[in-house]
């Protein structure tokens, strides 16, 4: 008498067969090998020097996660060890290079069976130890020690700018990383932002998004400015103020624990320049206009400049609603990537036409190397003892491993997105209407 599959076994079998059927036709770029308890299968065409990736499925829950959550499910499977990957970057590239075929076919498969197996998915995955581990590591990201482990000395959590001095955007791949290269790229980025903002000694700068004070310290120390900077993180404010005091700049930099929407009345027309480095991703599309209205409120009526940088979606991918993915679930909840056009439009509307668009730059090519260097430093510097001092739950080896894999996944996931043009990194500069350019006659 034939055995009857349990509901879970049926769901896994259905998910596996559905996904493998998609891969048969969807992968046209690169070569993928998948090994699980039922054997090894090959997808795409192998060619010398092609992107050749091997997935080893350790736990068959992997198939359910992929079918019902796509790339989010893949990230979860990787973080908790349900799948081993020969190259995270290679896996990301295969996904992005074959995305159209996989998404279209997979989404139709999900639509057909999601109602049938969603309850079993929740039953088998919703309350497991693995799921609890995922829920926990989503919130363990406020440790200053964590960021010290992989950021450069000034602790800029943003894209550096690489020059020929470091071998350019591929210098680490062609010549290898060198000591101090990330520090040089980040200092160049800070100086580029401040020079674009046309700051001068004695100018007063407003910054939304303090980080750990890296830009504010350089603005005060090297450019002779006074800075008011806003953060919502108690831990960041504490460390930023320690660093400011150590630099002897306490009287020239004020760190405010304040939402940008709550800037005080005395900020009106008080600032010569406004800067914000990769904070706009947390504002939300419906608030862009209000954001720029407040920038307009704070800047002087004449000879004032605003410079903003943000990771962005190309126009074709931008939407006011952005579905949950790895970034929005595990790194930056409720974040929303703008498009350059959405920001430019909001700046014009929010300022009632008092801003002129001065420059637009795309720094996306510089981000993959920045992310690769963060990954190297994380691997070299982060230890379980270091992070468990802030989060005792990560004394558990499996929980710590999942936490670390989350960050490894971030660096590969974002790096592939920038390298493949799926996301960009724009810097926009605005000046006051009727401002004259640098003297040229």
Backbone torsions as a table, in degrees:
resi	resn	phi	psi	omega
1	UNK	NA	129.9	-176.3
2	UNK	-67.8	137.9	179.2
3	UNK	-73.0	150.1	178.8
4	UNK	-99.8	130.2	179.3
5	UNK	-67.6	141.2	172.8
6	UNK	-68.9	159.9	178.0
7	UNK	-54.2	-40.2	-179.8
8	UNK	-67.3	-45.8	-179.6
9	UNK	-61.9	-38.2	178.1
10	UNK	-64.0	-44.4	-178.6
11	UNK	-62.9	-44.0	179.4
12	UNK	-62.8	-45.2	-179.3
13	UNK	-61.7	-42.3	-179.8
14	UNK	-65.6	-44.1	179.8
15	UNK	-62.0	-44.5	-178.7
16	UNK	-61.8	-49.0	-177.4
17	UNK	-65.9	-36.1	179.0
18	UNK	-64.9	-45.1	-178.1
19	UNK	-68.0	-43.9	-179.3
20	UNK	-64.8	-33.9	176.8
21	UNK	-65.3	-38.1	177.0
22	UNK	-63.2	-44.7	-176.6
23	UNK	-63.1	-29.4	-179.3
24	UNK	-56.8	-39.5	-176.4
25	UNK	-105.8	-19.5	-171.4
26	UNK	-83.2	-30.3	-173.8
27	UNK	-89.0	106.1	178.3
28	UNK	-112.8	-13.4	179.6
29	UNK	-123.7	126.4	-179.8
30	UNK	88.1	-179.5	-177.9
31	UNK	-136.9	130.7	-175.8
32	UNK	-124.3	129.7	174.3
33	UNK	-113.8	128.7	179.0
34	UNK	-121.2	126.1	177.2
35	UNK	-119.3	129.4	173.2
36	UNK	-141.6	-167.1	-175.1
37	UNK	-64.7	-15.8	-177.9
38	UNK	-101.1	2.4	176.5
39	UNK	128.4	-163.8	-177.1
40	UNK	-122.4	136.0	178.5
41	UNK	-129.6	155.3	-176.2
42	UNK	-125.7	140.4	-177.8
43	UNK	-135.2	144.8	-175.0
44	UNK	79.7	-175.2	-179.1
45	UNK	-114.2	126.3	178.7
46	UNK	-78.1	129.7	173.4
47	UNK	-134.0	153.2	178.7
48	UNK	-56.8	132.0	178.9
49	UNK	69.3	13.9	177.0
50	UNK	-78.8	169.4	175.2
51	UNK	-73.7	103.6	-173.9
52	UNK	-113.7	111.6	-173.4
53	UNK	-119.7	139.1	178.2
54	UNK	-118.6	123.6	173.8
55	UNK	-105.9	131.2	173.7
56	UNK	-113.6	111.0	-177.0
57	UNK	-81.8	112.8	-176.3
58	UNK	-87.9	-36.1	-177.7
59	UNK	-130.5	130.4	-174.5
60	UNK	-70.7	-4.8	170.9
61	UNK	-62.0	-20.8	176.5
62	UNK	-49.9	-43.2	-175.1
63	UNK	-66.7	-38.5	178.5
64	UNK	-66.8	-42.0	-179.6
65	UNK	-61.7	-43.7	-178.0
66	UNK	-66.2	-44.4	-175.8
67	UNK	-64.3	-41.3	-173.8
68	UNK	-95.3	-15.5	-177.6
69	UNK	-131.3	3.1	174.5
70	UNK	55.6	-128.8	-176.5
71	UNK	-68.2	-27.6	173.8
72	UNK	-64.1	-42.9	177.9
73	UNK	-62.9	-37.7	178.2
74	UNK	-64.2	-42.1	179.6
75	UNK	-62.5	-40.7	179.8
76	UNK	-65.5	-42.6	179.2
77	UNK	-61.2	-39.8	179.4
78	UNK	-66.9	-46.0	-175.5
79	UNK	-62.1	-38.5	-177.2
80	UNK	-94.3	4.2	173.7
81	UNK	83.9	18.1	176.7
82	UNK	-75.0	-16.3	177.7
83	UNK	-142.1	142.7	174.1
84	UNK	-109.0	140.1	-172.4
85	UNK	-126.6	129.6	-179.5
86	UNK	-66.5	-33.7	178.7
87	UNK	-150.9	113.3	177.8
88	UNK	-62.2	-44.7	179.2
89	UNK	-59.5	-43.7	179.4
90	UNK	-61.7	-40.0	178.5
91	UNK	-64.2	-42.1	178.3
92	UNK	-62.6	-42.3	-179.2
93	UNK	-63.5	-41.4	178.5
94	UNK	-62.4	-41.8	179.0
95	UNK	-61.4	-49.5	-175.7
96	UNK	-70.2	-37.7	-177.6
97	UNK	-73.7	-20.3	178.9
98	UNK	-119.4	21.1	-168.6
99	UNK	-61.6	-42.7	-175.5
100	UNK	-58.5	-49.0	-179.1
101	UNK	-65.7	-40.3	-178.0
102	UNK	-71.8	-44.2	-177.8
103	UNK	-66.1	-46.0	-176.9
104	UNK	-63.0	-46.2	-177.2
105	UNK	-73.3	-41.3	-178.1
106	UNK	-67.4	-38.9	-178.7
107	UNK	-64.3	-35.6	178.2
108	UNK	-69.2	-35.1	177.3
109	UNK	-66.4	-41.9	178.4
110	UNK	-61.7	-43.3	-179.0
111	UNK	-59.0	-36.5	-176.8
112	UNK	-71.0	-32.7	-170.6
113	UNK	-121.8	-2.4	-173.8
114	UNK	-59.9	-41.0	-178.7
115	UNK	-66.8	-28.1	-177.8
116	UNK	-75.8	-35.7	-173.3
117	UNK	-117.1	0.3	-178.9
118	UNK	-61.1	-36.2	179.8
119	UNK	-67.1	-38.2	178.5
120	UNK	-71.2	-33.2	176.8
121	UNK	-59.8	-49.5	179.8
122	UNK	-62.4	-37.7	-178.9
123	UNK	-65.7	-46.3	-173.8
124	UNK	-83.8	-26.4	-175.2
125	UNK	-114.8	-23.4	-169.5
126	UNK	-66.7	-33.5	-175.0
127	UNK	-119.6	16.0	-178.7
128	UNK	-75.4	165.8	176.3
129	UNK	-60.5	-37.3	179.1
130	UNK	-62.3	-42.5	-179.7
131	UNK	-67.8	-37.2	176.6
132	UNK	-62.9	-37.4	178.6
133	UNK	-63.7	-42.5	177.8
134	UNK	-62.7	-42.4	179.9
135	UNK	-62.4	-37.2	-177.4
136	UNK	-71.0	-47.8	-173.2
137	UNK	-71.0	-12.5	178.2
138	UNK	-64.9	-20.9	-172.6
139	UNK	-113.6	5.0	-175.4
140	UNK	-94.7	57.6	-173.0
141	UNK	-128.8	18.7	-178.2
142	UNK	-105.1	12.4	-177.9
143	UNK	-81.5	121.2	175.0
144	UNK	-62.4	-32.0	-179.6
145	UNK	-65.2	-35.2	176.8
146	UNK	-59.7	-48.6	-176.1
147	UNK	-71.8	-32.4	174.5
148	UNK	-61.0	-29.6	-176.2
149	UNK	-67.5	-28.6	-176.0
150	UNK	-125.0	-15.5	178.8
151	UNK	-82.3	164.0	176.2
152	UNK	-76.7	178.8	-168.2
153	UNK	-60.8	-35.6	-179.8
154	UNK	-82.1	-4.9	174.5
155	UNK	60.1	50.5	172.1
156	UNK	-88.8	117.2	180.0
157	UNK	-94.6	63.8	-176.0
158	UNK	-159.2	176.2	-175.5
159	UNK	-70.2	126.9	172.2
160	UNK	-78.9	171.0	175.3
161	UNK	-119.6	118.8	-174.2
162	UNK	-97.4	136.1	178.9
163	UNK	-118.2	-178.3	178.4
164	UNK	-60.7	-25.6	179.9
165	UNK	-61.1	-28.8	177.1
166	UNK	-106.5	9.5	-179.4
167	UNK	85.7	12.4	176.9
168	UNK	76.1	-165.7	-172.2
169	UNK	-70.8	-14.6	178.4
170	UNK	-117.3	13.7	-175.5
171	UNK	-58.4	-37.3	-179.1
172	UNK	-68.2	-30.3	-179.9
173	UNK	-79.2	-33.2	-175.2
174	UNK	-91.6	-33.5	-177.5
175	UNK	-120.9	-14.4	-175.5
176	UNK	95.0	150.3	177.5
177	UNK	-68.3	152.1	178.7
178	UNK	-127.5	152.3	179.8
179	UNK	-58.0	133.9	176.9
180	UNK	83.3	0.3	-177.3
181	UNK	-67.7	-40.2	179.3
182	UNK	-67.9	-38.6	177.3
183	UNK	-59.6	-42.3	179.6
184	UNK	-64.8	-41.8	-179.1
185	UNK	-66.4	-38.1	-179.1
186	UNK	-74.3	-36.9	176.4
187	UNK	-64.8	-39.3	177.3
188	UNK	-62.1	-39.4	178.9
189	UNK	-63.5	-46.9	179.6
190	UNK	-59.4	-46.7	-178.8
191	UNK	-64.8	-37.0	179.2
192	UNK	-65.0	-42.1	177.9
193	UNK	-62.3	-46.7	-176.0
194	UNK	-70.1	-37.3	177.1
195	UNK	-68.5	-38.0	176.6
196	UNK	-63.7	-33.1	176.5
197	UNK	-76.3	-3.3	174.4
198	UNK	58.5	38.1	-177.5
199	UNK	-75.4	149.8	-179.8
200	UNK	-131.4	159.5	175.8
201	UNK	-53.6	134.2	-179.5
202	UNK	91.4	-11.5	177.9
203	UNK	-68.5	152.4	175.7
204	UNK	-107.5	128.1	-175.8
205	UNK	-113.9	139.0	170.6
206	UNK	-108.2	130.9	178.9
207	UNK	-124.9	128.8	170.1
208	UNK	-97.3	118.5	-179.5
209	UNK	97.1	85.9	-173.2
210	UNK	-72.0	-30.4	-166.2
211	UNK	59.1	-132.4	177.8
212	UNK	-109.7	26.1	171.9
213	UNK	86.6	7.5	-174.8
214	UNK	-59.0	-48.9	-179.4
215	UNK	-70.0	-42.0	-179.0
216	UNK	-61.5	-41.9	-179.9
217	UNK	-63.9	-44.5	-179.9
218	UNK	-66.3	-38.4	179.2
219	UNK	-62.3	-40.2	-179.4
220	UNK	-78.3	-42.9	-172.8
221	UNK	-74.4	-44.6	-173.7
222	UNK	-97.8	-35.9	-175.4
223	UNK	-99.7	-6.6	175.9
224	UNK	72.3	31.0	-176.8
225	UNK	-101.0	167.6	171.7
226	UNK	-109.3	138.0	-170.6
227	UNK	-131.0	133.6	164.9
228	UNK	-111.4	122.5	-175.5
229	UNK	-128.5	140.8	-173.0
230	UNK	-112.2	139.3	174.1
231	UNK	-144.1	157.5	173.7
232	UNK	-107.4	1.9	-176.2
233	UNK	-102.7	119.3	177.4
234	UNK	-62.9	-41.6	-178.9
235	UNK	-65.8	-41.3	178.0
236	UNK	-65.3	-42.6	179.4
237	UNK	-60.0	-44.0	-178.4
238	UNK	-60.9	-50.0	-178.2
239	UNK	-70.0	-39.2	178.0
240	UNK	-58.6	-43.4	-179.3
241	UNK	-68.5	-33.5	175.0
242	UNK	-64.3	-42.3	-179.8
243	UNK	-68.9	-37.9	178.0
244	UNK	-64.7	-42.8	178.9
245	UNK	-64.3	-42.1	180.0
246	UNK	-63.0	-29.3	178.8
247	UNK	-85.2	-2.1	179.7
248	UNK	72.2	31.7	-173.7
249	UNK	-118.9	19.0	-174.9
250	UNK	-56.7	-37.2	-177.6
251	UNK	-77.8	-7.9	-175.5
252	UNK	-114.7	-7.1	178.8
253	UNK	-130.8	128.7	176.6
254	UNK	-116.8	121.8	178.5
255	UNK	-99.9	117.9	-176.9
256	UNK	-104.7	126.8	171.8
257	UNK	-82.7	89.7	-165.4
258	UNK	-155.8	137.9	171.2
259	UNK	-72.7	139.7	-177.2
260	UNK	-58.8	-25.6	-179.1
261	UNK	-75.4	-4.2	-176.7
262	UNK	-116.2	24.4	179.3
263	UNK	-61.6	142.4	-172.7
264	UNK	-75.7	162.8	-177.8
265	UNK	-60.7	-31.1	-177.6
266	UNK	-70.6	-7.3	175.5
267	UNK	-78.5	-9.4	-175.2
268	UNK	-60.5	125.2	178.0
269	UNK	51.1	33.8	-173.4
270	UNK	-100.4	-9.8	-168.5
271	UNK	-119.0	143.4	176.5
272	UNK	-84.2	-25.7	-177.2
273	UNK	-150.1	150.4	174.6
274	UNK	-124.5	135.3	175.9
275	UNK	-135.3	146.9	174.5
276	UNK	-152.4	119.7	-176.2
277	UNK	-110.2	108.5	175.2
278	UNK	52.5	50.5	171.5
279	UNK	-115.2	-23.7	-176.2
280	UNK	-61.8	-21.8	178.1
281	UNK	-61.3	-18.5	-177.5
282	UNK	-102.3	5.2	-175.2
283	UNK	-84.4	-43.3	-177.4
284	UNK	93.9	137.5	-172.1
285	UNK	-56.8	-37.5	-176.3
286	UNK	-72.5	-9.5	-178.0
287	UNK	-107.3	-1.6	-175.9
288	UNK	-57.4	-45.0	-177.9
289	UNK	-62.4	-43.7	178.8
290	UNK	-64.3	-39.1	177.4
291	UNK	-54.8	-50.8	-178.2
292	UNK	-73.3	-24.1	174.5
293	UNK	-64.6	-38.0	178.6
294	UNK	-73.4	-34.9	174.7
295	UNK	-62.4	-44.6	177.4
296	UNK	-59.9	-41.9	179.4
297	UNK	-60.4	-39.7	-172.7
298	UNK	-83.6	-25.7	-176.3
299	UNK	-82.8	151.2	175.4
300	UNK	-63.3	156.7	-175.4
301	UNK	-70.6	-23.6	-178.1
302	UNK	-134.0	150.8	175.6
303	UNK	50.6	52.4	176.7
304	UNK	-129.4	149.0	-174.7
305	UNK	-132.9	142.9	174.6
306	UNK	-121.7	131.5	177.5
307	UNK	-127.1	124.3	178.1
308	UNK	-127.0	142.5	172.5
309	UNK	-126.0	148.2	-180.0
310	UNK	-161.6	147.4	165.4
311	UNK	-68.2	136.2	-172.1
312	UNK	-134.5	157.6	168.5
313	UNK	-92.0	145.4	167.2
314	UNK	-58.3	157.3	-175.3
315	UNK	-55.6	-37.7	-175.9
316	UNK	-68.1	-21.0	-177.4
317	UNK	-103.4	-10.6	-175.4
318	UNK	-74.6	138.8	175.3
319	UNK	-150.1	148.4	175.9
320	UNK	-63.6	-29.6	175.2
321	UNK	-103.8	127.1	178.8
322	UNK	-126.3	120.8	-174.2
323	UNK	-65.0	156.9	178.9
324	UNK	-64.3	130.7	173.7
325	UNK	-137.2	-171.6	-178.2
326	UNK	-54.6	-47.1	-178.1
327	UNK	-60.4	-47.7	-173.3
328	UNK	-77.6	-19.8	178.3
329	UNK	-92.7	-42.1	-170.3
330	UNK	-109.8	-14.0	-178.4
331	UNK	-115.2	-57.0	-175.3
332	UNK	-133.4	83.6	-179.4
333	UNK	-55.2	137.9	177.2
334	UNK	66.8	14.2	176.9
335	UNK	-73.4	162.1	-178.0
336	UNK	-150.2	119.9	178.0
337	UNK	-79.5	127.3	176.3
338	UNK	-80.1	176.8	164.4
339	UNK	-110.5	160.1	179.0
340	UNK	-60.1	-42.1	-179.0
341	UNK	-64.4	-39.1	178.5
342	UNK	-61.5	-39.3	180.0
343	UNK	-71.0	-41.6	179.5
344	UNK	-62.7	-43.8	178.9
345	UNK	-62.4	-44.3	-179.6
346	UNK	-65.6	-36.0	178.6
347	UNK	-64.6	-40.8	179.4
348	UNK	-68.0	-43.6	-179.2
349	UNK	-69.9	-47.0	-177.1
350	UNK	-63.7	-32.0	-179.5
351	UNK	-93.0	0.8	-176.8
352	UNK	54.5	41.9	175.5
353	UNK	79.7	9.4	-178.3
354	UNK	-87.0	-0.5	175.0
355	UNK	-109.3	137.0	168.8
356	UNK	-105.0	134.9	174.4
357	UNK	-72.7	118.1	-176.5
358	UNK	-94.9	-51.7	-179.2
359	UNK	-144.5	153.5	172.6
360	UNK	-132.0	126.0	177.6
361	UNK	-129.5	147.6	175.9
362	UNK	-116.7	113.8	-177.4
363	UNK	-99.5	16.0	-174.0
364	UNK	-55.9	-37.2	-177.6
365	UNK	-63.3	-20.6	-178.5
366	UNK	-86.9	-12.6	-173.4
367	UNK	-76.3	-41.6	-178.3
368	UNK	-55.9	-41.6	178.4
369	UNK	-65.6	-39.2	176.5
370	UNK	-57.7	-45.3	-178.9
371	UNK	-67.5	-37.7	177.6
372	UNK	-62.7	-40.6	-179.3
373	UNK	-69.3	-38.0	174.8
374	UNK	-60.0	-41.4	179.4
375	UNK	-62.6	-41.5	178.7
376	UNK	-63.5	-43.2	-177.5
377	UNK	-70.1	-37.0	176.1
378	UNK	-60.2	-45.9	-179.4
379	UNK	-62.9	-37.7	-176.8
380	UNK	-78.9	-31.0	-167.1
381	UNK	-112.7	-26.2	-175.5
382	UNK	-81.0	129.6	176.2
383	UNK	-126.9	160.4	179.9
384	UNK	-64.2	-40.8	179.1
385	UNK	-60.9	-39.6	-178.3
386	UNK	-61.9	-48.2	-174.7
387	UNK	-81.5	-30.9	-178.9
388	UNK	-72.6	-16.2	174.3
389	UNK	-64.3	-33.3	176.0
390	UNK	-88.1	-32.6	-176.8
391	UNK	-130.1	89.0	-176.1
392	UNK	-55.7	-26.5	179.6
393	UNK	-62.0	-25.4	-179.2
394	UNK	-81.4	8.5	169.8
395	UNK	-69.1	-21.2	173.6
396	UNK	-70.7	126.1	-172.7
397	UNK	-61.1	-40.7	-178.3
398	UNK	-68.6	-38.4	178.7
399	UNK	-67.0	-41.5	178.6
400	UNK	-64.1	-41.4	179.5
401	UNK	-60.9	-41.7	178.5
402	UNK	-65.7	-40.1	178.3
403	UNK	-61.4	-46.1	-179.1
404	UNK	-66.0	-39.8	179.0
405	UNK	-65.3	-28.1	176.1
406	UNK	-60.0	-44.1	-179.0
407	UNK	-72.3	-37.2	174.5
408	UNK	-60.2	-41.5	-179.9
409	UNK	-64.6	-42.7	179.1
410	UNK	-55.7	-49.7	-175.3
411	UNK	-63.3	-39.3	178.7
412	UNK	-72.6	-42.7	-176.9
413	UNK	-63.3	-50.2	-180.0
414	UNK	-68.5	-39.9	179.6
415	UNK	-59.3	-43.3	178.0
416	UNK	-66.2	-38.5	179.5
417	UNK	-61.2	-44.1	177.9
418	UNK	-69.2	-42.6	-176.6
419	UNK	-66.7	-32.3	-177.5
420	UNK	-93.0	2.1	178.7
421	UNK	78.0	12.8	179.0
422	UNK	-72.8	-33.6	173.5
423	UNK	-133.0	161.0	-179.4
424	UNK	-128.5	-178.6	177.3
425	UNK	-141.5	99.7	-173.8
426	UNK	-98.0	146.0	168.3
427	UNK	-119.7	123.1	-178.6
428	UNK	-116.0	137.5	177.1
429	UNK	-122.8	134.0	179.4
430	UNK	-123.4	141.5	174.3
431	UNK	-120.1	167.0	176.8
432	UNK	-70.4	148.8	177.2
433	UNK	-58.6	141.7	178.7
434	UNK	69.9	7.2	172.7
435	UNK	-65.1	140.0	177.2
436	UNK	-86.0	146.9	177.1
437	UNK	-71.4	-178.8	174.7
438	UNK	-57.3	140.6	-175.7
439	UNK	-56.0	128.1	-174.9
440	UNK	-135.3	12.0	176.5
441	UNK	-133.8	NA	NA
